[in-house]
Amino acid sequence: MFKKSILSMIFSAMLFVTLAACGPDRETEQTENNAEGEGSEKPETLTVWVNDDESQIDAYEEITARYTEETGIEVELVSFSMLDQTEAISLDGPSGNGPDLFYQPHDRLGDIYLQGLAASLELTDEQLEGYTEGALEAFTYEGELLGLPAVTETYSLLYNTNLVLEAPETMEDLIGIAEDLTNPSNDEYGFLMEANNFYFTYPFLTATGGYVFGTNEEGVVQPDDIGLASGEVVEGAKAIQSWYENEYIPEGLNADILNGLFVDGKVGVAINGPWAIPDYKEALGDKLATAPLPTKDGEPLNSFAGVKGWLVSEFTDYKQEATDLALFMTNADSSLTYFETAGELPARTDVEIDDELRASFLEQAQYAEAMPSIPEMSQVWEPMGDALNFISQGDDPKEVLEEAVAQIEEEIALQQSGQ
């Protein structure tokens, strides 16, 4: 979930200073095609560190049993919190006691790269067919593919069909619903979202352009190029400010208030993640529906996404076989099994989800952009959250965003200098 992603970003920032000076020499031999292994013999067993979640372990027990049946290679699944895996690999990997595959959220790739824990993968277009573009980008760092995405998480529209018969397809439709249904005196709202949370507001701030960090010609993220005070982002911020001015969204709205109003039947449309479905479904029953985010000027809105997936250990003697296993565990059939058992959305476009409520999130995931995985991203959240709060209170969006960017630049400079 998003909160876990934030925690992992903070952890990444703490490690960055220590690791930057001892980052690996990436001009070493990389894996070829199917990640050529160092060992010439087929392994009897591959060891996989699985996140310590019972439903996830159950899913991968079924998936790896099929892999063993097809290849004859046994798979040992070890329950291990994904947030603790990298420290253990840095200690156990060099001695040969680590896993062949391990499982990580994409926002930790910066530290994984600096420590040299994951093998770079060179796979063909055919092998990568079916994965969402955004998910592959999430597992690419400094131009190198460091893993294969398994699941993705983003947000979309959830709406009450008692109040809204059809999902809004455009921003004009969404604002029209807000105009028609909002009555603050009765705590009734046409449309609600956490508009002071940068995670949720990102697509609206960047709808006509703008970005968090720029990239160079090779596609490498540049932390010294921050685009959050551009004219396009200011335009998006003014639109968000107008929602407060028109009382479409109450000042100080948080997740608890939003969810409470929605389950009480007082909200037409909410922007939230799939984690909200169980409570919303229990309250509204078959009156709950979902849809992708609306379009802006005919273009889809690019929500933020978090992605988790499988990385091949740099220390394994069986890079080829470990990569084959990662491909198998994230193919379309395995991804469907995983969804049906663990309930998380696959990072693929070729999996049919027989769940109307969650299928819309999978559709939105095709337009989602992975949160930047560089350690400097940890310095963005708080200044942007403060900026959005000031914007909700009527402060000038341009001035507020320029101040936020200045603060982000200052914090990044301190982070990089080791102070």
N, C-alpha and C positions, 0 to 999 in steps of 0.2 A: 504494500500500500504506500501511498504517498508519504506518510509520516516516516515509514522505514527508509524510504529513499532519502529524505532530508537528513535523517540521522547518519546514513552512510556517507552522505556528502560532507557532513561535518567531520566525520572520522577521516575522510579522505584529506581534508584540509590539514588536519593535525599531522598526518604522515608526510605530507608533501615536502615540507621543509627538510625533514630528515633524509628523505629518499632522493631528492633532486640532485644532490651532489654525488650520489653513487648509482645513478641510473645506468642501465645496461647499455652495452655497445650494440646498437641495433644493426650494425653493418656486418652481422654474422650470417652464416648460411641459414636461409629460411626454408620452410617446408615447401615441397613442390607438389602441385596438383592436389592429391589426396593426403597431403601432409606426410611425406615419406618418413617412416619410423627409423629409429636408430638400430633397432633389433631386426635381425633377418628372419627369425623364426616366429611363427604364429604363437601368440600368448595363450596359455591355458585359461587365464582369468584376467579380467580388467576390473580395476577398483574404481568405484564412482562414489564421490561424496555428494549425498542428497540432502537438501535442506530438511531440517528436523521437523517436518510437518507430516502427520500421519496419513492424510489423504494424498499428499504428494508421493510419499514412499509407496503407498498402495498402488498408485498409478504406474510408477516406474518398475515395480515388481512385475506387473503384467507386461509392460512394454519390453523390459530386458529379457523376460522369459522367451518372448518371441524372437528376440535377437539371438539368444543362445540356440534356439531350435534351428534358426537359419544358418548360423555360422559355426556352431560347435564351441564358441568361446563363452565361458561362464562369466557372469557379471556379479561382483560383490558390491552390494549397496551398503554404504555406511551412513548412518544418520548423523548429520553434522550441521549446525546452524551456519547458514551462508555468511553471516556477518563475522564468524570466527574462523572461517576456512583459510583466508589468505595468510593470517599470522602463522597458522599451523603449517601451511605449505612452505612458507619461507624458512621454517625450522626443519621440517621433516623431508621436504622435497629433495634437497641435495644429497641426503643420505639414502635415498631410495625408498623411504617409508611413506611417501605421500601418495595421492591418488593419480590415476590416469586422466580422469575427468573431474572437474569441480564446477560448482553452480554459483553464479554471482549476478547481482543487479548491475546494470550497465554503468550506473554512475560511479562505480568503483574502479573503472578501467584505468583511470589515470594512475592510480597507485599500483595497480597490478602491472601495468606497463613499465613503470619506473623500477619496480622490483624484479622485472624479468620473470614473472611467474607463469605466464601463458605463452604458448607457442603461437607464432603467426601462421595463419592458414591461407593457402593459396588454392582456391577452389574455382571450378569452371562455372560459367553462367548456367549451364544445365544443372549442376549440383545445387546452385543457389536459387533456382526457379521455384516460385511459390512463397518464399519468405517476403514479408512486406519490406519495401524499400527503407522505410523509417527504422525498422527493427535491425536491418543489416547495418545501417548507418550508426545505430546506437552501439553496436559491437565493433565499430571501426575506430581505431585511435591512432593518430599520427599517420593516417593513410593505410594502416594495417588492420586486417580482419583478425580479431583476437578471440572470437567465439561464434557460436551459432545460437541465435535467439530461439527461445522456447515459448515464452508467454509475453504478452504485452498488456498494459493497463493504461486506460485513458478515461476521459469523461465525455458525457453526451447529454442529450435531453431526456428527461423523464417527465411524463405529463399525465394529468388526471382527466380522463375522457368524460367525466361528469361535467367538467368545466370547459375543456378544449376538445372538440370533436376530431380535429385533424392536427397533426404536428406542423408547426410553422416551418416552412421550407426556406424562407429568406429572413434576413434581419428585419426587414419591413414588417413581415408577418409577426415576428416575435414582439416587436415594439407595439404593433397593433393590439396584440393580446394584452400587453401591459396596460395600454390605454383603456381598453374595454373593461377589464376585470379588477383593476387595482382600486381598493377602497381602504386606505390606511387606518381610518377610524374604526373599522371592523377587523383589522388585521387580515385583510383579503388582498392577494396579490396575483397579478397575471403571470409574472415571471420573476424568479428569484435565483440568485447565485451569490457566492462569496466574492463580491466584487472588490474586496480589499485584500484578496489573496492572489499573488502573482501567478501561482500555478494555474488557477482557473481563468484569470484575466488575460493570460498570454495571447490567445488567439484573437481577442478583441483589440488588444493594443497593437498587434502586428498585422491586422487584417489588410491594410493597404501598403504594407512594407514594414521595415524596421526589423531588428534582430537583437539577440542578446550579445553574442560574440560574432565577429566577422571571421571569415576564413581566407587563407591565401590561395594562390593558383592551384596548389596541390590539394586543396580541401582541408588543410590543417587549421584547426580553430586557433584564433589569435586573441589571447586574453587582453591585449592592449587596445583592441578595437571593439568598443562597447557601443551598441546602436540603440540604447534605450532612451535617448533624448532626441532622437531624430524627429523631423516634422511629421512623419507617418505615425510614430508612436504617440506624439503629442495629440494628433488628431484622434487616435483611438482613446486616449485618456479623456479628452473633452467629451466624447460620446458617453463614456462611463460616468463622467461627472453629471451629464444631463439626466441619467437615470436617477441619481439622487435628487437633483433639483426638481424633477417631476414626481418625486416620491414613489417611483416604481420600486425602488429598493430602499429599505430603511437604513439609516446610518448605524454602524456597529453590528450589522448582521453577521452571525457566525454559523458554523455548521449545526450546532445544537438548535438554534432558533429556527433556521431554515427547515431542518428535518421535522421539528415539532409542528411547524405550520403546515408542512406538506402532508404529514400523516393525519392531521386534523381536517384535511380537505379544504384548506384555505389558499392553496397555491395551484395555479393552472399548469405552469411549466417550471421545472427546476433543472439547473445544470449541476450534475453530480456524477460520481463514479459508480461502477457496477456494485461496489460494496454497499450501496444504499438500497439495492433491490430487495433484499429479504424483508427489511422493516417496511418499506413502501408497499410491497406486495401483501404483507400481512394486514396492513391498514386498508388498502384500497381494493384488494382482490383483482378481479378481471377488469377493473377500471384503470389499472396502471398500464401505461404504454411507454415505449421508448422510441427515439429517433436520433439520427446523427445531428450534429450541430447545424444550424441554418447557414445558408450561403451569404456571402457579402459581394455585391456587384457580380453575381454569377459564379463566384469562386468559393470552394469549400473553405471553412475555417480550419486552421491547423492547430489542433489542441496539443498540449504537452503530453508526452507518453513516457512511461517507465517500462523498461524491458529487462527481463531476466533470461539467462540462458547458460549454455554449457561451454566451458573453456578446457582446452587440452593443456595439461601440465607441461611446462617446458622441461621438466625433469623425467618424464616418462620415457621408457625405452621403446614404446609402441605408439608413436605419434600417428602412424597411418591407421592402425586399428582403432585407436581412441577417437580419431576424427570420423571414421566410419560409424562408430557407435553413436557419436554426437549427431551425425546426419540421420541415423536411424531413429534416435530418440526424439527428433524434432521434425520428422517427415509428416506428411498429411495424416496418415493412419494413426501414427503414434500421438500426434497432437489432438486428434479427436478423442482417443482413449483418455488422454490426460485431462481434457476438458470435462468429459463425462464423469471422471472420477474425482478430480481435484477442483473443478469449477473455474479454472483460470483460462482466460482467452488466449488462443494460439496466436503466435506472431506470423501468421500465414494468411494468404488470400485464397487458398484452395481447400479450405476446410468448411464444410457446411454445418452450421450450428443449428440443431433442432431446438432452439430456445429463442422465441421471438424477442424477449426482453433483452437478452444479452447479445443477440445478433446485431443490433444497432450499434453497440459498442465496438464490435468487430469491424463493422463497416466504417465507423469513425476512425478506427485505428489505421486505416489505409491513408488517412490524411494527417495523422498525428506526427509530430516531430519529437524525437527523443530529447529529453533534457540534456544539456551539455554535460559531458562526463569529466571535464577538466577540473582539477581541484579548486580553481578560482571561482567556479560556480557557487561555492558555498558562501562567497561574499556578496552574492546578488540578492538573496532572498529577503534579508532583513531591511536593507535600504529600500527595496521596491515595495515591501509591505508597508513601510512607513510612508512612502510616497503616495500609495493608494489611499491610505487613511487620510492624509492631508487633502488629497483630491476630493474625497468624499465630503470633506468639511468646507469645500469651496475655494481652496487655495489655487493659485494659478498653475495649471498642469505643466506648462513649459518650465517655469522656474523650479517647481518641485522635482521634475524629472532630471533637470540639469544638476540639481543638488544631489540627487540620489546617485547619478553617474559619478560625480566627483567623489562621493563617499566610497563607492565601489572601487574606483581607481586607487584611492588612498589605502583601502584595506588590502587590496591585491598587492600593492607595492610593499606593504608591511609583511604580508604573507611570504612574498618571494624573497625578501631580504632576510627573513628569519628572525625578525624582531617580535 
